[in-house]
């Protein structure tokens, strides 16, 4: 290949050779990478490009402008899909039921969005006669894994190209290419300090000064959540209502899921809630640092977990967190169509049938904690749990017998292991 910007070393059967590409469905955001791609694919592959832009509730996006830009750059068409309701219902809700946090801190918003974006890419590619899907992910991240795994699961005949992974243009060269081809560069040509991704369940920043692990986050990272030190001096309580594990109301007002998540996000953002400084093990082996702003998740997930604990038995409460962790790991790792995930979802749904009630969360300068609970399904009886006399319902006289049998094997093992040691040895 003559152009040094175009070097494809094919390592997977689904990667498209230039000769195989007729029409390309491009996952288009309107940013620099995918705008350069839009033009570059037409030139390098002599292929038609259909653009697809997916709205998952990323704040402040003007889709008319994005569409206009795609058409201006020669896209045959630019489809803008409002997928917020599907995202909330089919992706965020299962994550809530699974208390989904990867690595103990990341509520998976990007990881939840990618399989939906990829599914829509397959649908629109098939509908518009495209043989190839193009995306703007790099070769270092998780998103390529999520998008490509989904595409080839849903349509094994679909080809994929990921130009950013192959072309040897850095940001400077991309800007030069954009200038050469009349592509407007959003926000000017200054190097943006961070790489951002967002949707209605959260926002991430990576790169630039964040890569210096010894440095606390710079203030300019946080565009969504108020800095906790600047949050209101008065706490605010919000009552989150759940039915069957799904959040259905805030302070008694019933809301659709998208609106509820958006409102929870606004409340949390105002109180500085949901800033996560996260060291993360990527699926491709890299360890990186992410700064997350997840104000909705930081209220809804702990509220859900609190209610689940109240209605679950000791056995459910001990067991489910292991499965929750594995759920988050599979989704993080891009295996949305892995059967084990459906198996886990069956358990999540079953446990969540009982998760109905209300949790009051107190928001105050960066913290969100449960301060009150109510549920018709609570396995809680104040008469039993209290320090007062509970009559015949709970027999304290039965406790010593229980203790004797409960501790039997442990005591026996302890004594076997310490055979021969006299009492005075320890
Ligand atoms: N670390 C997160 C994840 O792997 C966020 C990734 C954000 N993606 C991006 N292209 N900036 O899901």
Boltz pocket constraint, residues with backbone or C-beta under 6 A from the ligand:
constraints:
  - pocket:
      binder: B
      contacts: [[A, 108], [A, 110], [A, 111], [A, 141], [A, 142], [A, 143], [A, 195], [A, 196], [A, 197], [A, 204], [A, 206], [A, 280], [A, 290], [A, 332]]
      max_distance: 6.0
